[in-house]
Amino acid sequence: MSDHKAMWHSRDWRAVVAAFVLNGLLFGAWASRIPAFKESFELEPSILGALLLALAGGAIVSFPMAGGLSERWGASRLTIWCSWGYAPALALLAVAPTPVTLGLALFVFGAFHGAMDVAMNGWGAKVEGQLGRSTMSIFHAMFSLGAGIGAASGFAAAKLDIGPLWHFAMVAALGGITSIMVMNRAELARPAPQSTSEKAPFLALPSGPLLLVGLIAFSSSMGEGAMADWSAVFLRLATQADEASAALGYAVFSVTMVLTRLVGGVLVERLGSVTTTRVSTSIAFVGLLSAIFGGSFEAALVGFALMGIGYAVVMPLVFSRAASDPNVPAGPAIASVATLGYGGMLLGPPIIGFIAQITGIRLSFLILAALAALAFALASRLKVS
């Protein structure tokens, strides 16, 4: 209990928690309303997949640049700057009049999401080092908590017949202002960061052992991304759930992920990073089979819950492994792994869309099962040599 009190009394720890909550909140709000956009624009799965590819493109462009910039300007400062753009970008999605302009808005939204993700993980790694204990799993739990709140807000908005514009505007204003205030209090209390421009590369891309670590991240985060963008559509098409019920899919996934991440540090200390990853990816695999072949709304929800448990601690372990790499500084190492990891999160949805156009939404999730098996096979790479 004293450890948790010490964490809460750290201004920097609270600021990183606020950043992760905000990042998840905005993304979860968008994910929960995808069916509304799909029906409003009458989008085929392949067109929706192409639009999601625009979001992925914006993020992937921003990942390697954010790694270098966080080393130059400071991860905390970059996180706050990204927050100022990311929150309004959510509301921008709701005013897009055509699929083409929606694609452009998604590119901007994805760029802010991706840059903030890299920056806040770098900030979190620094705080983890300052505290001298594993807390990355808790930070990622806060992302999941934010995503769950965002998804729940979509459920409530759909039930109350509130359109995406007012929904997104309220989430962006309330969440953005609150989180930025908490982050600013920590940032104003610190000295200006030292410039590391001579050492930090402008583009941080994975290589060597970090490439295989990045593949684990890709495999896990592609499942997370598919759940964010396709869980509601999956429930609508595969189980004939209504829009409000379909929004529960991502909420259930996020809740089980939050709970698992909150105890993730204890699991890793008892089992070790390699065994924890193997157990986790096995659970995700079983959850995918339940969702794909269960044949009912309830079976799909059980599968989504198991996937939340299975994917929960893999990404925090990947970031902790990158931050402790003996050959690459923490900032560029985290950014390089994030390029593959969150690239999977954002590339996954359009890939699922293109496959779903051919096989149907249910069988398109089989690729996620194959990737869970790949992460299981590569788990030993999470041990620092």
TORTI-56626 format. One record per residue (C-alpha): residue number from 1; x, y, z; residue in three letters. Coordinates in Angstrom, 3 decimals. Layout:
N
 resi        u        v        w resn
  NUM        X        Y        Z  ALA
...
//
This chain:
385
 resi        u        v        w resn
    1    0.000    0.000    0.000  MET
    2    2.888    2.364    0.776  SER
    3    4.234    1.893   -2.745  ASP
    4    0.904    2.921   -4.224  HIS
    5    0.755    5.947   -1.923  LYS
    6    4.257    6.944   -3.013  ALA
    7    3.198    6.694   -6.638  MET
    8    0.076    8.783   -6.116  TRP
    9    2.065   11.492   -4.332  HIS
   10    4.336   11.821   -7.361  SER
   11    3.174   14.761   -9.502  ARG
   12    4.816   13.205  -12.548  ASP
   13    3.092    9.851  -11.975  TRP
   14   -0.311   11.550  -11.792  ARG
   15    0.486   13.524  -14.947  ALA
   16    1.374   10.389  -16.916  VAL
   17   -1.832    8.730  -15.665  VAL
   18   -3.785   11.732  -16.955  ALA
   19   -2.062   11.473  -20.349  ALA
   20   -2.860    7.776  -20.724  PHE
   21   -6.487    8.284  -19.648  VAL
   22   -6.955   11.106  -22.156  LEU
   23   -5.347    9.150  -24.989  ASN
   24   -7.636    6.180  -24.354  GLY
   25  -10.729    8.320  -23.771  LEU
   26  -10.561   10.034  -27.160  LEU
   27   -9.749    6.830  -29.018  PHE
   28  -12.501    4.886  -27.243  GLY
   29  -15.081    7.571  -28.011  ALA
   30  -14.226    7.351  -31.725  TRP
   31  -14.245    3.539  -31.706  ALA
   32  -17.689    3.368  -30.105  SER
   33  -19.283    5.496  -32.837  ARG
   34  -17.804    3.758  -35.884  ILE
   35  -21.135    2.000  -36.611  PRO
   36  -22.818    5.435  -36.715  ALA
   37  -20.292    6.657  -39.295  PHE
   38  -20.624    3.393  -41.239  LYS
   39  -24.392    3.768  -41.463  GLU
   40  -24.375    7.536  -42.026  SER
   41  -22.077    7.260  -45.052  PHE
   42  -23.392    3.773  -46.041  GLU
   43  -19.827    2.430  -46.055  LEU
   44  -18.926   -1.031  -47.338  GLU
   45  -16.387   -2.918  -45.174  PRO
   46  -13.609   -2.288  -47.711  SER
   47  -14.305    1.483  -47.785  ILE
   48  -14.415    1.614  -44.002  LEU
   49  -11.128   -0.291  -44.003  GLY
   50   -9.613    2.285  -46.345  ALA
   51  -10.736    5.121  -44.066  LEU
   52   -9.192    3.383  -41.080  LEU
   53   -6.020    3.027  -43.135  LEU
   54   -5.924    6.843  -43.290  ALA
   55   -5.959    6.920  -39.482  LEU
   56   -3.166    4.342  -39.458  ALA
   57   -1.194    6.345  -42.006  GLY
   58   -1.294    9.491  -39.880  GLY
   59   -0.093    7.583  -36.827  ALA
   60    2.650    5.651  -38.590  ILE
   61    4.041    8.861  -40.101  VAL
   62    4.139   10.420  -36.628  SER
   63    5.661    7.476  -34.678  PHE
   64    9.325    7.663  -35.716  PRO
   65    9.353   11.473  -35.686  MET
   66    7.831   11.583  -32.200  ALA
   67   10.636    9.385  -30.873  GLY
   68   13.303   11.817  -32.002  GLY
   69   11.341   14.904  -30.974  LEU
   70   10.670   13.543  -27.487  SER
   71   14.431   13.193  -26.996  GLU
   72   15.027   16.744  -28.238  ARG
   73   12.167   18.585  -26.503  TRP
   74   11.354   16.226  -23.647  GLY
   75    8.704   13.520  -23.608  ALA
   76    6.521   15.410  -21.123  SER
   77    6.461   18.602  -23.179  ARG
   78    5.695   16.732  -26.402  LEU
   79    2.879   14.821  -24.673  THR
   80    1.179   18.062  -23.647  ILE
   81    1.596   19.652  -27.060  TRP
   82    0.064   16.615  -28.720  CYS
   83   -2.878   16.729  -26.295  SER
   84   -3.735   20.246  -27.448  TRP
   85   -4.182   18.955  -30.995  GLY
   86   -5.541   15.477  -30.301  TYR
   87   -8.669   16.551  -28.383  ALA
   88   -9.981   18.992  -31.035  PRO
   89   -9.122   16.445  -33.742  ALA
   90  -11.793   14.132  -32.305  LEU
   91  -14.516   16.747  -32.840  ALA
   92  -13.162   17.371  -36.345  LEU
   93  -14.209   13.835  -37.327  LEU
   94  -17.873   14.574  -36.697  ALA
   95  -18.046   17.557  -39.068  VAL
   96  -16.576   15.755  -42.081  ALA
   97  -19.217   16.001  -44.842  PRO
   98  -17.931   13.251  -47.145  THR
   99  -15.929   10.016  -46.871  PRO
  100  -12.930   11.783  -48.450  VAL
  101  -12.886   14.581  -45.874  THR
  102  -13.473   12.002  -43.141  LEU
  103  -10.340   10.231  -44.371  GLY
  104   -8.345   13.476  -44.115  LEU
  105   -9.695   14.122  -40.621  ALA
  106   -8.799   10.558  -39.600  LEU
  107   -5.232   11.114  -40.845  PHE
  108   -4.908   14.167  -38.572  VAL
  109   -6.552   12.332  -35.664  PHE
  110   -4.207    9.376  -36.160  GLY
  111   -1.122   11.598  -36.296  ALA
  112   -1.894   13.245  -32.947  PHE
  113   -2.861    9.907  -31.412  HIS
  114    0.370    8.247  -32.532  GLY
  115    2.720   11.074  -31.557  ALA
  116    1.112   11.378  -28.127  MET
  117    1.318    7.614  -27.622  ASP
  118    5.065    7.533  -28.211  VAL
  119    5.684   10.635  -26.088  ALA
  120    3.613    9.513  -23.103  MET
  121    5.254    6.068  -23.066  ASN
  122    8.643    7.780  -23.008  GLY
  123    7.437    9.983  -20.147  TRP
  124    6.105    6.891  -18.380  GLY
  125    9.441    5.065  -18.754  ALA
  126   11.245    8.016  -17.140  LYS
  127    8.796    8.070  -14.237  VAL
  128    9.146    4.303  -13.851  GLU
  129   12.902    4.790  -13.523  GLY
  130   12.487    7.604  -10.995  GLN
  131   10.172    5.524   -8.810  LEU
  132   12.340    2.408   -9.066  GLY
  133    9.424    0.045   -9.540  ARG
  134    7.318   -1.414  -12.352  SER
  135    4.399    0.874  -13.121  THR
  136    4.107    0.727  -16.920  MET
  137    1.312   -1.832  -16.626  SER
  138   -0.680    0.599  -14.481  ILE
  139   -0.168    3.391  -17.009  PHE
  140   -1.509    1.141  -19.754  HIS
  141   -4.406    0.206  -17.482  ALA
  142   -5.255    3.888  -17.422  MET
  143   -5.311    3.945  -21.236  PHE
  144   -7.738    1.031  -21.145  SER
  145   -9.800    2.741  -18.455  LEU
  146  -10.007    5.852  -20.605  GLY
  147  -10.928    3.775  -23.652  ALA
  148  -13.636    2.019  -21.659  GLY
  149  -15.057    5.342  -20.474  ILE
  150  -14.955    6.605  -24.051  GLY
  151  -16.766    3.504  -25.274  ALA
  152  -19.331    3.793  -22.476  ALA
  153  -19.925    7.418  -23.453  SER
  154  -20.670    6.176  -26.977  GLY
  155  -23.181    3.677  -25.599  PHE
  156  -24.880    6.423  -23.584  ALA
  157  -24.856    8.864  -26.508  ALA
  158  -26.398    6.263  -28.833  ALA
  159  -29.083    5.446  -26.259  LYS
  160  -29.894    9.149  -25.812  LEU
  161  -29.795    9.726  -29.572  ASP
  162  -26.927   12.225  -29.269  ILE
  163  -25.035   12.588  -32.529  GLY
  164  -21.240   12.192  -32.827  PRO
  165  -20.640   15.971  -32.999  LEU
  166  -22.059   16.835  -29.579  TRP
  167  -20.763   13.585  -28.119  HIS
  168  -17.188   14.170  -29.360  PHE
  169  -17.225   17.864  -28.440  ALA
  170  -18.215   17.111  -24.834  MET
  171  -15.645   14.331  -24.467  VAL
  172  -12.860   16.446  -25.996  ALA
  173  -13.641   19.513  -23.879  ALA
  174  -14.133   17.794  -20.512  LEU
  175  -11.407   15.194  -20.913  GLY
  176   -8.913   17.463  -22.627  GLY
  177   -9.130   20.397  -20.222  ILE
  178   -8.972   18.198  -17.106  THR
  179   -6.034   16.099  -18.294  SER
  180   -3.978   18.993  -19.651  ILE
  181   -4.365   20.840  -16.344  MET
  182   -2.925   17.852  -14.463  VAL
  183   -0.083   17.454  -16.963  MET
  184    0.756   21.157  -16.941  ASN
  185    1.159   21.184  -13.159  ARG
  186    3.905   18.570  -13.454  ALA
  187    5.537   20.219  -16.473  GLU
  188    5.688   23.687  -14.877  LEU
  189    7.393   22.229  -11.794  ALA
  190   10.332   20.772  -13.740  ARG
  191   13.423   22.463  -15.163  PRO
  192   13.699   22.823  -18.932  ALA
  193   14.860   19.530  -20.497  PRO
  194   18.449   19.276  -21.645  GLN
  195   18.854   19.149  -25.395  SER
  196   19.964   15.779  -26.744  THR
  197   19.789   16.784  -30.394  SER
  198   23.277   15.489  -31.149  GLU
  199   22.461   11.988  -29.962  LYS
  200   18.788   11.557  -30.789  ALA
  201   17.943   10.382  -34.326  PRO
  202   15.109   12.205  -36.072  PHE
  203   13.595    8.885  -37.164  LEU
  204   13.581    5.936  -34.728  ALA
  205   13.057    2.593  -36.464  LEU
  206   13.445   -0.899  -34.930  PRO
  207   16.464   -3.056  -35.728  SER
  208   18.365   -5.996  -34.246  GLY
  209   16.781   -7.614  -31.178  PRO
  210   14.270   -4.755  -30.934  LEU
  211   12.829   -5.807  -34.287  LEU
  212   11.645   -9.134  -32.814  LEU
  213   10.373   -7.352  -29.715  VAL
  214    8.499   -5.068  -32.091  GLY
  215    6.930   -8.087  -33.809  LEU
  216    5.503   -9.198  -30.454  ILE
  217    4.093   -5.712  -30.053  ALA
  218    2.690   -5.806  -33.590  PHE
  219    0.976   -9.154  -32.978  SER
  220   -0.640   -8.048  -29.734  SER
  221   -1.537   -4.512  -30.718  SER
  222   -3.112   -5.588  -33.996  MET
  223   -5.611   -7.469  -31.841  GLY
  224   -6.165   -4.366  -29.698  GLU
  225   -6.697   -2.237  -32.778  GLY
  226   -9.129   -4.715  -34.291  ALA
  227  -11.144   -4.700  -31.078  MET
  228  -11.212   -0.901  -30.993  ALA
  229  -12.447   -0.450  -34.541  ASP
  230  -14.245   -3.705  -35.371  TRP
  231  -15.715   -5.102  -32.144  SER
  232  -18.926   -3.072  -32.515  ALA
  233  -19.211   -3.887  -36.213  VAL
  234  -18.460   -7.572  -35.468  PHE
  235  -21.344   -7.725  -32.994  LEU
  236  -23.681   -5.920  -35.399  ARG
  237  -22.940   -8.190  -38.364  LEU
  238  -22.118  -11.516  -36.721  ALA
  239  -24.689  -11.501  -33.891  THR
  240  -27.280   -8.943  -35.123  GLN
  241  -26.855   -6.791  -31.988  ALA
  242  -28.344   -3.283  -32.028  ASP
  243  -26.036   -0.239  -32.068  GLU
  244  -26.167    0.402  -28.321  ALA
  245  -25.481   -3.260  -27.462  SER
  246  -22.694   -3.432  -30.044  ALA
  247  -20.891   -0.590  -28.262  ALA
  248  -20.629   -2.859  -25.196  LEU
  249  -18.120   -5.106  -26.991  GLY
  250  -15.204   -2.713  -26.708  TYR
  251  -16.310   -1.676  -23.207  ALA
  252  -16.151   -5.315  -21.991  VAL
  253  -12.772   -5.778  -23.661  PHE
  254  -11.441   -2.583  -22.046  SER
  255  -12.747   -3.413  -18.559  VAL
  256  -11.054   -6.829  -18.455  THR
  257   -7.887   -5.253  -19.823  MET
  258   -7.923   -2.581  -17.100  VAL
  259   -8.388   -5.114  -14.304  LEU
  260   -5.639   -7.371  -15.639  THR
  261   -3.199   -4.500  -16.110  ARG
  262   -3.786   -3.298  -12.554  LEU
  263   -2.380   -6.606  -11.275  VAL
  264    0.065   -7.009  -14.157  GLY
  265    3.097   -6.054  -12.082  GLY
  266    2.346   -8.809   -9.558  VAL
  267    1.919  -11.384  -12.336  LEU
  268    5.221  -10.452  -13.952  VAL
  269    7.074  -10.603  -10.631  GLU
  270    5.735  -14.099   -9.959  ARG
  271    5.882  -15.634  -13.432  LEU
  272    8.505  -13.585  -15.241  GLY
  273    7.999  -11.676  -18.477  SER
  274    8.415  -14.697  -20.789  VAL
  275    5.955  -17.012  -19.020  THR
  276    3.483  -14.163  -18.495  THR
  277    3.531  -13.444  -22.226  THR
  278    3.001  -17.111  -23.134  ARG
  279    0.067  -17.480  -20.749  VAL
  280   -1.406  -14.184  -21.935  SER
  281   -1.230  -14.963  -25.647  THR
  282   -2.783  -18.395  -25.016  SER
  283   -5.755  -16.756  -23.295  ILE
  284   -6.147  -14.308  -26.182  ALA
  285   -6.107  -17.229  -28.633  PHE
  286   -8.915  -18.999  -26.746  VAL
  287  -10.926  -15.785  -26.619  GLY
  288  -10.642  -15.344  -30.365  LEU
  289  -11.915  -18.875  -30.977  LEU
  290  -14.895  -18.185  -28.698  SER
  291  -15.780  -14.991  -30.571  ALA
  292  -15.308  -16.523  -34.029  ILE
  293  -17.019  -19.874  -33.530  PHE
  294  -19.259  -19.291  -30.485  GLY
  295  -22.223  -18.315  -32.636  GLY
  296  -23.951  -15.927  -30.217  SER
  297  -23.746  -12.426  -28.751  PHE
  298  -22.920  -13.857  -25.329  GLU
  299  -20.135  -16.102  -26.649  ALA
  300  -18.628  -13.141  -28.503  ALA
  301  -18.665  -11.021  -25.333  LEU
  302  -16.953  -13.832  -23.399  VAL
  303  -14.366  -14.029  -26.169  GLY
  304  -13.807  -10.264  -26.065  PHE
  305  -13.359  -10.443  -22.273  ALA
  306  -10.715  -13.172  -22.640  LEU
  307   -8.972  -11.152  -25.333  MET
  308   -8.829   -8.192  -22.945  GLY
  309   -7.143  -10.417  -20.342  ILE
  310   -4.816  -11.950  -22.911  GLY
  311   -3.590   -8.744  -24.544  TYR
  312   -3.438   -6.717  -21.313  ALA
  313    0.184   -6.983  -20.193  VAL
  314    1.967   -7.714  -23.468  VAL
  315    2.414   -4.102  -24.578  MET
  316    3.563   -2.849  -21.139  PRO
  317    6.151   -5.661  -21.098  LEU
  318    7.302   -4.690  -24.576  VAL
  319    7.803   -1.039  -23.571  PHE
  320    9.627   -1.982  -20.366  SER
  321   11.894   -4.294  -22.401  ARG
  322   12.613   -1.505  -24.887  ALA
  323   13.343    1.029  -22.138  ALA
  324   15.950   -1.322  -20.607  SER
  325   17.670   -2.190  -23.895  ASP
  326   21.451   -2.205  -23.333  PRO
  327   22.321   -0.812  -26.765  ASN
  328   19.699    1.857  -27.573  VAL
  329   18.676    4.899  -25.452  PRO
  330   15.219    4.583  -23.918  ALA
  331   13.503    7.273  -26.009  GLY
  332   14.474    6.012  -29.472  PRO
  333   14.073    2.376  -28.320  ALA
  334   10.503    2.981  -27.150  ILE
  335    9.692    4.924  -30.311  ALA
  336   11.118    2.207  -32.560  SER
  337    9.075   -0.526  -30.879  VAL
  338    6.005    1.708  -30.875  ALA
  339    6.372    2.147  -34.629  THR
  340    5.716   -1.580  -35.078  LEU
  341    3.495   -1.984  -32.033  GLY
  342    1.036    0.793  -32.623  TYR
  343    1.491    0.336  -36.334  GLY
  344   -0.151   -3.039  -35.730  GLY
  345   -2.906   -1.409  -33.691  MET
  346   -3.739    0.957  -36.510  LEU
  347   -2.938   -1.207  -39.526  LEU
  348   -4.961   -4.091  -38.091  GLY
  349   -8.396   -2.529  -38.617  PRO
  350   -7.987   -1.801  -42.350  PRO
  351   -6.468   -5.256  -42.881  ILE
  352   -9.458   -6.801  -41.102  ILE
  353  -11.750   -4.718  -43.322  GLY
  354  -10.171   -5.924  -46.548  PHE
  355  -10.249   -9.563  -45.408  ILE
  356  -13.841   -9.187  -44.172  ALA
  357  -14.858   -8.044  -47.644  GLN
  358  -13.794  -11.492  -48.927  ILE
  359  -14.472  -13.877  -46.033  THR
  360  -17.012  -12.044  -43.868  GLY
  361  -16.311  -10.329  -40.551  ILE
  362  -16.316  -13.518  -38.463  ARG
  363  -13.554  -15.379  -40.318  LEU
  364  -11.460  -12.242  -40.765  SER
  365  -10.601  -12.483  -37.046  PHE
  366   -8.641  -15.697  -37.722  LEU
  367   -5.619  -13.566  -38.616  ILE
  368   -5.607  -12.320  -35.023  LEU
  369   -5.446  -15.897  -33.767  ALA
  370   -2.421  -16.566  -35.996  ALA
  371   -0.697  -13.453  -34.637  LEU
  372   -1.400  -14.500  -31.041  ALA
  373    0.416  -17.762  -31.834  ALA
  374    3.341  -15.772  -33.281  LEU
  375    3.631  -13.679  -30.107  ALA
  376    3.638  -16.906  -28.063  PHE
  377    6.533  -18.220  -30.163  ALA
  378    8.590  -15.014  -29.790  LEU
  379    7.967  -14.543  -26.047  ALA
  380   11.574  -15.399  -25.094  SER
  381   12.715  -12.176  -26.821  ARG
  382   11.288  -10.145  -23.937  LEU
  383   14.149  -11.241  -21.702  LYS
  384   16.945   -8.663  -21.635  VAL
  385   20.204  -10.396  -22.596  SER
//
